[in-house]
């Protein structure tokens, strides 16, 4: 569900590299025999391995070995790496790291997402690093021959936040690799699985894979430097600029610091917010209600490309005095207004509040038993499809009425948890 991304905008096409870029050079494929390390990954592989074994991080070592075995078993395959519809820096950077690792085994990965790159920093990240990502809308999917892929991969998500999941499942493509740090969201079966909800960023997990020798980073290879920079950005953004980082995350950042480009990271972080994003933040301020230290704001309708204004507004609302948790939500619609979805983000500084539990409790499950959202430490999100009620907003009175109903319903569900009432009989 991820739910936790930042903001966006790219009507200015020069800003976006979301479309597949046929010129994107395929990375040179090293001969498989040379490229992979011995399957047993001896501790002598790279000093990172020693680093980790000092900490007794045998899980990272063991998972790296398992992943390597899986990759060996899938040499020469073509895989789809599916990200959440609105990918965040953690997802983007890890997918890239996976692609670089996998290509040593002559596995050709295409990194795809269905929604939009919706945070100014994500657009800058993709543009400045030439991050090899492609946007596949459900329409794009129809033009693709899915039978040419032997497997798919989920990174920093478990498929619940991607419109593409059902298509690859229908095409009977097997899930080969699943790496995530969100709580378990379903019963997906994956050949290789590494889900560590206590790790703050998937970038930490991938950096550990690199450290244990799955890919030897080389500062003289431009692409490695850019990928390390992307991982550093992913790690920082999922740990609130390292403020919520724990030892493992700091160790990963320390390792990346040998390779990353500080100036490039700085350029990514300097990306400015668009006016439309600023407007959504303004609406969230105006509309917020504060109860029991929760700040709740509905922001009405917003465009797909501005979807990431929601978590940014939540980031801002949670900074108010006496507020420990902020929830911001709105109805996001695509260009044709055909597809509408309620999207919300939660941010909390309250250590005892588990965003995953809170969101699952507040919104429950859909008819297929899937939760509408979930979370990780300090952040969470939800997506509620509007189905039959989507569209027809040319009638503004209708659009307004529809928003009011959703707004009231979401508020009720949230307030039920914010002001729990043990006694349903109200005494005046
Ligand atoms: Mn993440």
Boltz pocket constraint, residues with backbone or C-beta under 6 A from the ligand:
constraints:
  - pocket:
      binder: B
      contacts: [[A, 90], [A, 91], [A, 156], [A, 181], [A, 200], [A, 201], [A, 202], [A, 238]]
      max_distance: 6.0
